[in-house]
Amino acid sequence: MSSATTTTSSIDLSKRDLTLDIARVFCVLLVVVIHLLMVGVGFGPGGDLIVSRPLEDQAWFAPVTWAGQIMPLFFVVGGFASLTAWRSLQRRGGTAADYVRTRVLRLAQPALPLFLFYVVVIAGARAIGIDPQLLDVVVVGAGLPLWFLAAYTLCQALVPTMAGLHARAPGRTLVVLLAGAVLVDALRYTLHADGVGLVNLVFVWLLVQQLGFWYADGWFRARRAWQLIAIAALSYAALVPLTQLGPYSTDMLTNLNPPTLPLVLLALGQACILCLIRPALAALMNTHAARAFVFVIGSRLMTIYLWHLPLIIALSGVTLLIPGASPPPGSTAWWWSRPVFFVIVMLALIGLSFIVGRWEVPREVGARPPGTVVALAAALTFVPAFGVMQWSLDLPFAVLGAVFFGAAVLMLGRWPGRVRAAL
C-alpha cells in the first residue's frame, strides 16, 4: 500500500489498480454477510439444538442472489491480477513453473492450518460423543466455502497457458470456452447427470477468468458508458429465459456447484458494472480511510474467507450460553442482531489473523523444483478441496486435506521467512 508520504491525490493506477483491491474486499465481505444470514443456531420446542438456514427461507432470497452471487466478479478480478502478475514475471525472466509455484503456495499455505483445525475438532467431537447427525450438519456447513480452493487452484495453475491463448487468439479462446460450457450444461441436463457438470469447473471458471484478462487489456474501459450498460442489461436479461424456460435455478447460489452458464452472464454483467463505477471507486481509494480499510481487510483476505464460517458457527454456539443473546433464528430480533453479530465476527477474524494469518504471507523459496513437482503440488492442492466440494467435509477429507496441503507446502516452499520478490 502507499507510503505515508504519498498524497491522496497521486495514486498511480497504471502500476496497481486499487479499484480492484476494493472490489476483491467487497466480494469476500459480501460472502461473509450471506453466510452469516444463512446460519441460524437455536433450540427447538423440545429443547433440542437446531441448525437452520433462515436466509433461504425468505421468499425474496432467490431474486436477491442475482446481485448477491458475487463470486464471478471475484474470478474476473483474479483474472486481471493474474495476467498482470504473469506478464510482470515474464519480463523478469520467470517461467510458468515459477508462477504456478508462488500462486499455489498462496492457496495451500493458509488452507493447511484450517484443515489441521478440522481434523482436531471433528475427531475431538466424535471422541466426546457429540450427536453424529448434528456434527455432520455443522461440519458440512462449515466446509461449503472450500469449493473455491479447487476452482481457483485450477484457474491459477492454467494462467500461463490461458494467457498464451489470450495473446494469440483472444476471441477464439472465449468462443471455445463458451461452447464447452454450453455443451457440458446441455449434456448434464439432458442426461440428468450432475457429475457431467463438474467438467465446467474448467470451462466456466476459465471463461470467467478470461474476462478478467480482457478487463486487464482495457477492453471494458474502451467501451462507452451506454455500451457497458447495454451489455450488463442484456447479460442479466438473458438469465430470465435461462431460468424460466431453461433448466437453471433462479437461485444463483444453486447454480454455483457444479458451475453453470448463468455464472458467465453474471461475470460479464458484473465486469461492466465494475467498469462503470470505477471512477467513483478510484475517488474513494484516493482517501486514506478507504486505503487503510482495504489494507487491513485485504491483507487478511484468505484468512477471512477460509475461517469465517467456522467462526460464525462457533460464535453462534457461544451465544446460546448467554441468556438473551441468541434470539430464535429467523425472528425479528434475530434479524436485528445480525449487524452486531457481523461486527463481532469480523473482530474475531481479525484477532484470529494474528494467529493463523502468517500462513497467508508468501514464504521465502529456495531453488525452484522441477515443473513436474510443481504440477504435482498443484494437484495435491486441488484434490482435497474438490473432494469436499463434491462429497462434503468429513474427518477423512479433513485428514486428506491436512496431509496433501502439508505435502504441497513442503514441496513448493521453505518455512519460515518471506518471499524476496512477491508476484
N, C-alpha and C positions, 0 to 999 in steps of 0.2 A: 504494500500500500504506500501511498505518497509519504514523503518525509515531512517533518514539521515545518520545514522552510518553504514547502510548496504552497502557493496561494490557491485559494479555492476557485480561481478563475482561469487556471492554467493546466487543466488536466489534458494530457496528450492521449486522445483516444486512438491515435494511429498506432500507438505501441500496445495499449491494453484498453479494450472497450469495457469500461466499468459498468455500462448498462447491462452487460451480460452477467456480471457478477451479481447485481441486484436481482436479475431475473432468476438466476440459479437459487439464490437465497429464498426468493418468494416461492418458487416451486416446492422446495423442501418444507418450508414453514406451512404452506397450504396442506401438504401431505400430513403433517403433524396435527393440524386442526381437524382434518377429515377423520383421521383415526381416533382422535380424542372424542369426537362426537359419535363414533361408532362403538366405542367401548362403554357398556353400561354394566356395572357390578353392583348387585344389591341382594337383598334377601326376599325370597318368595313368601307366600302366605303361610307356608308350613315351617318357615324359618330356614329353609334350605338356601344355600348360596346359589345365585343365578347370574350367569354372564349373558348379556343380551346386546343387541345392536340397534339402539334407538334411532340412529340416523336413517337406517334402511327402512324403518317402519313409517317414515313420513311419505305422504302422497307426492310431495314435490321433489323427492330425492332424485329420481331418475332424470328429470329435466335439468336439475342443477348440475348433474355430473357432466353435462355438455360444456360447462365452464370449469367445473371443479377437477375434471380429469386433466391434470396439468403435466403429467409425465412426458407426453410427446414433446412439449416445449423444452423440457429438461434435456432430451436427447438432441433436439435441434441446437440448443446452446452448447451441448457437449460436442456436437459435430463441428461447430465454429472453433471451439477451443482446441479440439484435436487436430484439425487441419492446420491451424496456426502453429501449434507446437511441433507437428511433424515437419512442416516446411522450415521452421527455425532450426530444428535438429539436423535436417539435411544440409542446410547452409553451413553448419558447423562440422560436417563430415560424419554425422551419426548414421546408423543403419536402422533397418526395420526392427532388428532384434533389440537394439538399444531402446527404441521407442516402446515396444511391447513390454520389455522388461520393467521399465520405470512405471508404466501405466498399470500393469498387473500388480506390481508391488503396492501401489496406492489403493488397490481394492482388497488384496489379500491381507495386508497388514492390519487394517482396522477391523476386518472381519474375524481374524483369529481370536482375539480376546472375547468377542461375543459368543463364538461357538464354544470356547472353553467354559464360559459362564453357563451356557445352556447345558453342557454336559454335567456340571456340578449341580445345577438347580434341578434338572429333571431327575437325575439319579438320586439326589437327596430327597426330593419329594416322593419318589417311589419308595425309598427306604423307610420314611417315617409314616407311610400309609395314607398319603393323600388320595382322595377318591379318584380312581383312574379316569372316569368319564370327565370329571371336572378338570383334571390335569390335562387331558387331551384337548379339551376346548381351549384352555388357556394357552397351551403350547402351540397349537395350530394357529391361533390368532396372532401370537407373538411372531411367528415365522412368516407372516404374509408379505412383509416388505422385501424379503430376501430374494424374490424373483429378480430384483434389479441387478444383483451381483452377477447373475447368469447372463442377462441380456447385455449389460454394459461391458462385461469382460469379453463377450463375443464381439461386440462392436469395436472395442479398443484394440483387440488382437488383430482385427482386419483393417484398421485405419490405413496402414501403408499401402495395402492392396487396393482399397477403395479410393484412396487419394490418387493413386496412379490411374485408375479407371476414370476418375473425375477429370484428371488433367487431359487424358486422351479423347474421351467421348462422354462429356458430362450429361448431355441429353439422352443419349442411348443408354447410359447406365441407369438413369431414372426410369426409363421405359421398361427395361428388362426387370428391374426390381419390382416395379408396379405390376407388371404382367405376372411375375412369380407370386406376388401377394394375392392377386385376384384368383389365380389358378388354385393356389393352396386352399383359399377360403371356399371356392366352388367345390373342390373335392371333399373338403371337410363336411360341408353342409349337405351335399348330395349323398355322400356315403354314410352320413351320421357318425363320423369318426373323428372325435375331438383330437385324438392323437396325431392325426394328419396336420392339424393346425399348428402343432409345435414347430413345423418347418418355417412358419412365419416369424419365429424368433430371428431368423436370418433375413428374410425379405422385408418384413415390416420395419424392424428396428434399424436395419442398414439403410433403408429408404429414408426414414426419418432423419437419421444421422447425415445422409447425403444432402438433405435440405439444409442442414447446418453448413455444409461445405458451400452451397450456393449463397447462403447468407454471408459467409466469410468473404466470398468473392465479390460481394456488392450487388448481387442480382436484385435483391429485395429493395435495397436503398436506391437503385436506379429506377424503380417504378414510381410513378406519380401517386399521390395520396389516394385519388379516386380509384386507381387501378388496384392498390392494396386493399381498399375497402371492398371493391367488387370481388376480388379473389377470395377474401375472407368470407364474404357473404355467400358466395357460391359454394365454398367448402362446407359451411355449416348447413346450407340449404340442401346439399346433396345427402346429408345424414338423414333427412326426413324420409325419402323413398327407401333408403337402405334399411332403416329401422321399422318403417311402417309396412312396406311391401316386401322387403328383403328379409334375410334370416337373422339380422343382427339385433341385439338387445338395445332398448332405449337407454339402458344403464351403461354408461361408458366405462364404468369400473368392471362390469361383467365382460366387456369386450377386450379386457387387458390381457388375460392369460387363458388360453393362448392369444397372442396379439392378432388383431384383425384389421381389415381395411379402414374402418372408421377412425382408427388412431392416426392413419396417414392424413386423412382430411382434417382432423383436429390439429395435427402438426403444421399443416400448411396454413390454416386459418390463424393459429397462434403465432406463427412466424410473421405473418403480415401485421397482426396487431402489435407485436413487439416492435416491429419496424416503425409503425405509425406513432407509437408513444415514445420512441427512442429520444427525440429532443427533450421531452419532459423528464425522462429518466436521466438523461445526461445533465440537465439542470439540477435535478435532485442530487446526483452524485458529485456535483460541484460544491456540496456543503460538507463541512466537517462531520456533522452529526450523522448524515447518511453513510459516509465512508467509514466512520467508526463502527456503526451498527453492522454494516456489511462485512467489515473485517472481523468483528467479534463472532458473528454467526458463520460467515464463510470459511473461517479458518478451522471451524469445528463441524463442518457440514456432514461429513461421513459419520462422525460420532452421533450427531443429532439424528440423522436418518436411520442408522442401524439400531440405536438404542432407545428411540422414543417410545416404541410400543411396549417393550418390557418395562420401561419406567412408568408409562401410563397405567399398565395393568397392576404393577406393584403399588403405586401410589393410590390407585383406586381401592386396593385391598386395605391399605393403611387407613383410609378414611372410614372404612367400616368399623374400625376400632374406636373412632372418635364420635361421641354422641352428637347427632345433628349435622355431622359433616358429610354425610352420604345420603342425599335425597333419593327417593325411588327413581331409577333410570327412566327417562322419558317424561318425567313430571315437569311442571313449570319451574319448580325450584331447581331441579337438575339442570335444565337449560340455562337458567340464570347463573348457575355456579360455574359454567364452563369457562368463561373468560378468566376467572380467578384461578381455576384449575390449570388453564393453559400457561399462565404466568408461573405457577408452581412447577409445572413440568419443565418449562424452559430453564428456570433457575436450577432445577435438579440436573438437567442435561449439561448445562454449563459447568456445574460443580463436578459432574462425572467426567467431563472432558479433561479436567486436571489429573485424573487418574488414568484414563484409557486414551486420552487424546494424543499422547506421544506416539501411539501406534499409527496415527494419521499422518505424522510428519514423515516425508520421504527419507529413507535411510542412505547413508553412505554406501556405495557399492564398490566392489573391487573389480577385477578383470571380468569382462563380460563373458558369461558362459556361452557354449555353442548354441546356435539357433534351435537345435532340437531340444535342448534343455529348457530354453525359454518357452518353446511351444508346449512342452510337457507341463511346465509350471502353469501356463495359461489354462490348459485342460484341467489340471488339478483344482484351479480356482473356479472353473465353470461347473464342474460335476456336482459338488455338494449343493450349490445354490439351485441348480437345475432340479436336483432330486427333491429339494424342499418345495420348489415351485410346483412340481408335478405330483408329489405324493404327501406333502405337508411335513412339517418339522416333527421329529420324534427323537428319542435317545440315539438310535443307530445313526441317523443323519447328523445329529449333533457331534457324535464321535467322529464320523466320517469327515465332517467339516473341519473339526479341530486338527485331525491328522493331515488332511490334504492341504489346508491353508498353511499349517505349520511347515509342511514339506515345501510348498511353493515359496514361502518367505526365505527358508534356508537355501533353496536353490537359486534364488534371484538376488538376494541382498545379504548384507552383513550387519549384525546388530551389536552395539548401538551406534549412534553417530548420525550425521546429516548428509544429504547429498551435496556434492561440490557445485553442481550446476543443475538446479531443478528445471524440468521442462515446463 
